[in-house]
């Protein structure tokens, strides 16, 4: 017996506001059944002595030190711009004004 029925998939699709055809409902019911089976297998393996983790390997964030350093001045940056106006980049208007 499958863990999820076609009607349950149709209900989930309705809640998600996804319009699915009859063939898609049948396909997704089978695919979701496989996914639920895999989750059930993992739940059987994971015992109380296994801590919950978000990643199987320990992660270390590699960052550089946050030290100030010289950067380009506004004149040098704007020198490469196609158009500049009042010390800023000039870009085409994309919104109409009311």
C-alpha positions in Angstrom: 0.0 0.0 0.0 1.4 3.4 -0.9 2.0 5.9 1.8 0.3 8.8 0.0 -2.8 8.6 -2.2 -3.7 10.4 -5.4 -6.4 12.3 -3.5 -3.8 13.5 -0.9 -1.6 14.7 -3.7 -4.5 16.5 -5.2 -5.3 18.1 -1.8 -1.7 19.2 -1.4 -1.6 20.6 -4.9 -4.8 22.5 -4.1 -3.3 24.0 -0.9 -0.2 25.0 -2.9 -2.4 26.5 -5.7 -0.8 24.2 -8.2 -3.0 23.0 -11.0 -2.2 19.4 -11.8 -3.7 17.1 -14.4 -4.7 13.5 -13.8 -1.5 12.1 -15.2 0.6 14.5 -13.1 -1.3 13.5 -10.0 -0.5 9.8 -10.6 3.1 10.5 -11.4 3.6 12.7 -8.3 1.8 10.2 -6.1 4.4 7.6 -7.1 7.3 10.0 -6.7 6.2 11.2 -3.3 5.7 7.6 -2.2 9.4 6.9 -3.0 10.5 10.0 -1.1 8.4 9.1 1.9 9.8 5.6 1.8 13.4 7.0 1.8 12.5 9.2 4.8 11.1 6.2 6.7 14.3 4.3 6.0 16.4 7.1 7.4 14.2 7.4 10.5 14.7 3.7 11.2 18.5 4.1 11.0 18.8 7.2 13.1 18.6 6.2 16.7 18.4 8.2 19.9 22.2 8.2 20.3 22.7 9.9 16.9 22.5 13.7 17.3 20.6 15.7 14.7 22.8 17.6 12.3 22.3 19.9 9.4 25.5 18.6 7.6 27.4 15.3 7.9 30.8 17.0 8.1 31.8 19.8 10.5 31.8 23.1 8.7 34.2 26.0 9.3 33.5 29.4 7.9 36.7 30.6 6.2 36.8 34.4 6.2 39.5 37.0 5.9 40.0 39.6 8.5 37.9 42.8 8.1 40.6 45.4 7.8 40.2 48.7 6.0 42.2 49.2 2.9 42.4 51.8 0.2 39.7 51.8 -2.5 39.0 53.7 -5.7 37.9 57.3 -5.3 34.5 58.4 -6.8 36.2 60.2 -9.7 38.1 57.0 -10.7 34.9 54.9 -10.5 32.8 57.4 -12.4 35.5 57.7 -15.1 34.5 54.3 -16.3 30.8 54.9 -16.3 29.0 55.6 -19.6 27.3 58.6 -18.1 27.6 60.3 -14.7 25.7 63.2 -13.1 26.3 65.0 -9.8 28.8 62.4 -8.7 26.5 59.5 -9.4 25.9 56.9 -12.1 23.3 58.1 -14.6 21.0 55.3 -15.8 17.9 55.3 -18.0 14.5 55.9 -16.2 12.5 52.7 -16.0 9.5 53.9 -14.0 6.9 56.5 -15.0 6.4 59.4 -12.6 2.8 59.9 -11.3 
